[in-house]
């Protein structure tokens, strides 16, 4: 599968194939000994399964990344994140470059550029997607090694999480439009993730036993219809008890606003499933009015719920199960809540609750 011949120009042409039937590759040398030495190396790489076709590395990063991306078994939300992060933050700089020509120093420079416009957490996510693409290219033998090695990423503030005060949560519930107040109460009273809250349907709520079954989440909408997927992790499949304030809020909400497609509990003004981006606009308008700290997200409601459980004496293991975590809750999340007095940990009062109700946080044991 390899040979050397002398060309009319006097140079020597090395010819080889990776395997029978594959395209013939050639390279020219001034000396026959250099051509022979090169072919010896090619034969050794082929025998060890380390051969890299020089032509493969000329494929652009964008073309390979898109070929890799569409072949992945990602859930819709993950696929959307991957596509948008690569398109918006990787392709403008790396997209048209031959994948084999991108060096480690260039990746480091690209990361530095991203850090000037993105938060550290977002930079890390974008980088992880790019590094995964290069890792796949190594596996497909387009390149010998990945340039994503020993890359310094920006460090964010990973200090102790400070759960919201009850006054802030009550102000938030009062600041969002009326049709979303029960959503805030439900989130702080059950600790469900945003997608799990958005995907709540009436058949998952047991009003008699005051509990909610979590076995799916809203991952996308198509033509106003919801698309459901499994929870984030296997531990996400769980049954969570609901305080009476939550069941009262849900009942009042359904009575006033009805349900959406597939009996969704929380919908927008058109009775369509909630979209993360659209609801984020509502959140960002309400958060400053409620006096929430800058950068506060929907996830802060889970932290409030965790602090409520800890404040009422639940063990870390019990909190882990309630939140659907597959590993123990970090001290960063719980550190700021464990020392707070129980009296400050209660659910918000809204127009849809009876005063004096308190969460039955101990119903599933300690």
Secondary structure, DSSP 8 states (H G I E B T S, - for coil): -EEEEE-TTS-EEEEE-SSTTS--EEEEESSHHHHHHHHHHHHHHHHHT----TTGGGSBHHHHHHHHHTTS---HHHHHHHHHHIIIIIHHHHTTSBGGG--HHHHHHHHHHHHTTS-HHHHHHHHHHHHHHHHHHHHTTSSSS-S-SS---------------HHHHHHHHHHS-GGGHHHHHHHHHH---HHHHHT-BGGGEETTTTEEEE--EEEEEETTEEEEE--SSGGG-EEEE--HHHHHHHHHHHHHH---GGGBSSB-TTS-B--HHHHHHHHHHHHHHHT--TT--TTHHHHHHHHHHHHTT--HHHHHHHHT-SS---HHHHHHHHTS-GGG------TTS-TT----TTTT--
